[in-house]
């Protein structure tokens, strides 16, 4: 199959591309810079220079491909709109990468949410995440217009990426800050919990969705959960550091930015991937983010 992947040089997109290349697919990947394009080409991916703002490039590549995977941004409405318009009435698949902060709350690390969502649970969406929720729904609605649209809503992803980028966006910043200062910090008390999933299991689900997911399908992507206090302690254990310390959202925002402090590190995001297991036969193999941190996580 001929695939077009946006974000093919990123952590998720690169790992998915690696998995799909191994399955024998041909991949063209959107990339911003010529030097990165050369690195993609060396890995067997045909580079396409451009960005999600280049609607003509997106439309051209979508029409040429047998299927499209957006792994570049969960929130870029113009880029997604260009892809959907190009794919209308084609019957081709568009797999969109979303994220479970869409149901994240704003508890500043100091409360455990009782809400655990699956694909059939009505979502509770904060005001700042309404735009992402609306975009996910618009993609799913394209199934009524001849697009096999699919949304994969990833949770906290861990594990070493298989593409050009090794590191994910949540655990590595905690580790780097701890290595720099000698102290592991979490937002608030860190009793907030996030569902999580290993990158290799994520890539497996993209492959299954490409093959078998029906039009209009939404899947959470998770295999377990942990609190930030537990994650912080696992980092401290791995690095041989002392007790985990608390940061306010304001203190964390000065280092990681307010959006990350509130929604990547200070929120609850608890989901269950019920549909992927039942409908696609997804069987993730990695079940403990804390064990991975303590025994496998790269430290350089």
C-alpha positions in Angstrom: 0.0 0.0 0.0 1.2 3.5 -0.8 0.9 5.7 2.4 1.3 9.3 3.1 2.4 10.1 6.7 2.6 13.6 8.2 5.0 13.8 11.1 7.0 10.9 9.7 10.2 12.3 11.3 8.5 12.6 14.8 8.3 10.3 17.7 4.9 8.8 16.9 5.0 9.1 13.1 8.5 7.8 12.9 7.7 4.8 15.0 4.6 4.1 13.0 6.4 4.5 9.7 9.1 2.1 10.9 6.4 -0.5 11.7 4.6 -0.1 8.4 7.8 -0.2 6.4 8.5 -3.6 8.0 5.0 -4.7 6.8 6.0 -3.9 3.2 4.2 -0.6 2.7 5.6 2.3 0.6 5.7 5.6 2.5 6.0 9.2 1.6 6.6 11.4 4.6 5.9 15.1 5.1 9.0 17.0 6.5 9.9 20.6 6.9 13.6 20.6 6.4 15.9 19.3 3.6 18.5 17.9 6.1 15.8 15.9 7.9 14.5 14.8 4.5 17.8 13.2 3.8 17.7 11.3 7.0 14.2 10.0 6.2 15.3 8.9 2.7 18.1 6.9 4.3 15.5 5.0 6.3 13.5 4.1 3.2 10.9 6.9 3.4 10.4 9.2 0.4 10.5 12.7 1.8 7.9 15.4 0.8 9.0 18.9 1.7 6.2 21.0 3.3 4.1 21.7 6.3 0.5 21.3 7.4 -0.1 24.8 6.2 0.7 23.7 2.6 -2.8 22.7 1.6 -1.9 22.0 -2.1 0.9 19.7 -1.1 -1.4 17.8 1.4 -4.1 17.5 -1.2 -1.7 16.2 -3.9 -0.2 13.6 -1.6 -3.5 12.5 -0.3 -4.9 11.9 -3.7 -1.7 9.9 -4.8 -1.8 7.7 -1.6 -3.9 4.7 -0.8 -4.2 5.9 2.8 -3.1 8.8 4.9 -1.9 9.0 8.5 -1.7 12.3 10.3 0.9 12.1 13.1 2.1 15.7 12.9 -0.5 17.6 15.0 -3.7 16.8 16.9 -5.0 20.3 16.5 -4.2 21.7 13.1 -7.6 22.2 11.7 -6.5 23.7 8.3 -4.2 20.8 7.5 -6.8 18.2 8.4 -9.5 20.0 6.4 -7.2 19.9 3.4 -6.7 16.2 3.7 -10.4 15.5 4.3 -11.4 17.5 1.2 -8.9 15.7 -1.0 -10.1 12.3 0.3 -13.8 13.0 0.0 -15.7 10.2 -1.8 -12.5 8.2 -2.3 -13.1 5.5 0.3 -9.5 5.9 1.5 -8.4 5.7 5.1 -7.4 8.8 7.1 -6.0 7.9 10.5 -5.7 10.9 12.7 -3.6 11.1 15.9 -5.4 12.6 18.8 -4.4 12.7 22.5 -6.2 11.8 25.7 -5.6 15.2 27.3 -8.8 16.0 25.4 -10.6 14.6 28.5 -7.9 15.9 30.9 -9.0 18.0 33.9 -7.3 20.9 35.7 -6.6 19.6 39.2 -3.0 20.8 39.4 -1.8 17.4 40.5 -3.8 17.5 43.7 -6.9 15.3 43.1 -7.6 11.8 41.7 -10.4 11.9 39.2 -13.1 9.1 39.6 -13.9 9.4 35.9 -12.5 6.6 33.7 -13.6 6.9 30.1 -13.9 4.4 27.3 -15.2 4.9 23.8 -18.8 4.6 24.9 -18.6 6.9 27.9 -19.8 10.5 27.5 -16.7 12.7 27.6 -16.1 15.6 30.0 -14.1 18.2 28.0 -12.6 21.3 29.6 -13.0 24.6 27.7 -9.4 24.7 26.5 -9.8 21.2 24.9 -13.1 21.9 23.1 -11.3 22.7 19.9 -9.5 19.3 19.8 -12.7 17.5 20.7 -14.5 19.3 17.9 -11.8 18.4 15.4 -11.9 14.7 16.3 -15.7 14.8 15.8 -15.3 16.5 12.4 -12.9 13.8 11.3 -15.2 11.0 12.4 -18.1 12.8 10.6 -16.2 12.6 7.3 -17.1 8.9 7.3 -20.5 10.0 5.9 -18.7 11.6 2.9 -16.7 8.7 1.6 -13.6 8.9 3.9 -12.6 5.9 6.0 -11.8 8.3 8.9 -10.3 6.9 12.1 -9.2 8.6 15.2 -6.6 7.0 17.5 -6.5 8.9 20.9 -3.2 8.1 22.5 -2.5 8.3 26.2 0.9 8.9 27.8 3.3 7.2 25.4 6.6 5.8 26.7 9.4 3.7 25.3 12.2 4.5 22.8 10.9 5.8 19.4 11.9 3.7 16.4 12.3 6.7 14.0 14.4 9.8 14.1 13.1 11.0 17.5 13.7 8.7 20.4 11.9 10.6 23.1 8.2 11.2 23.9 6.8 14.4 25.3 5.9 13.6 29.0 8.4 11.4 30.8 11.6 12.7 29.2 11.1 16.4 30.3 10.7 15.1 33.9 13.9 13.1 33.6 15.9 16.0 32.0 14.8 18.4 34.6 15.8 16.0 37.3 19.2 15.3 35.8 19.8 19.0 35.5 18.8 19.9 39.1 19.3 16.7 41.0 15.6 16.7 42.1 12.5 15.1 40.6 9.6 17.5 40.5 5.9 16.7 39.9 3.0 19.1 39.8 1.2 19.3 43.1 1.1 16.1 45.1 1.2 14.0 41.9 -1.8 11.9 42.8 -3.3 12.6 39.4 -3.2 9.5 37.2 -2.7 9.0 33.5 -3.3 6.0 31.3 -0.2 5.0 29.4 1.0 2.8 26.5 4.3 1.7 25.0 5.3 3.1 21.6 5.7 -0.4 20.1 2.1 -1.2 21.1 1.0 2.1 19.6 2.6 1.3 16.3 1.0 -2.1 16.3 -2.5 -0.5 16.7 -1.9 1.9 13.8 -1.1 -1.1 11.6 -4.2 -2.9 12.8 -6.4 0.2 12.3 -5.0 0.7 8.8 -6.0 -2.8 7.9 -9.3 -3.4 9.6 -10.8 -0.3 11.3 -14.2 0.7 10.0 -15.1 4.2 8.9 -15.9 6.6 11.8 -14.0 4.6 14.4 -12.6 6.2 17.5 -10.1 4.2 19.7 -8.4 5.1 22.9 -4.9 3.7 23.1 -3.8 2.5 26.6 -2.5 -0.4 28.5 -2.4 0.5 32.2 -2.2 3.7 34.3 0.1 5.3 36.9 0.1 8.4 39.0 2.7 11.1 38.6 3.9 10.4 42.1 4.6 6.8 41.1 6.3 7.9 37.9 8.3 10.5 39.7 9.4 7.9 42.3 10.4 5.5 39.5 12.6 8.3 37.9 14.2 9.0 41.3 14.9 5.4 41.8 16.5 5.0 38.4 18.6 8.2 38.8 19.5 7.5 42.4 18.0 10.7 43.6 16.2 11.7 46.8 12.5 12.3 47.5 10.2 13.6 44.8 9.3 17.2 45.4 6.2 19.2 44.5 5.9 22.2 42.2 2.9 24.5 41.8 1.5 24.9 38.3 3.2 28.3 38.2 6.6 26.9 39.1 6.2 24.1 36.6 5.0 26.5 33.9 8.2 28.4 34.1 10.1 25.3 33.0 7.6 23.4 30.8 5.0 26.0 29.8 1.5 26.4 31.2 -0.2 24.0 28.8 2.1 21.2 29.6 2.1 22.0 33.3 -1.7 21.9 33.5 -2.6 19.2 31.0 0.5 17.1 30.4 1.7 16.9 34.1 -1.1 18.3 36.3 -4.2 16.6 35.0 -5.9 13.2 35.2 -6.4 11.4 32.0 -7.9 8.0 32.7 -9.2 5.9 29.8 -9.7 2.3 28.8 -9.0 1.0 25.2 -12.0 -1.3 25.2 -12.8 -1.0 21.5 -9.3 -1.6 20.1 -9.1 -4.9 22.0 -12.6 -6.1 21.1 -12.9 -4.9 17.5 -9.3 -5.1 16.2 -7.9 -7.8 18.4 -5.2 -5.5 19.7 -3.1 -7.2 22.3 -0.5 -4.8 23.8 2.6 -6.5 25.3 4.0 -3.8 27.6 2.1 -3.1 30.8 4.2 -1.2 33.3 5.5 2.3 32.7 7.3 2.4 36.1 9.1 -0.9 35.4 10.2 0.5 32.0 11.5 3.7 33.7 13.4 1.7 36.4 14.9 -0.9 34.1 14.9 0.1 30.4 14.7 3.9 30.0 17.7 5.5 28.2 19.6 7.9 30.4 21.8 9.7 27.8 
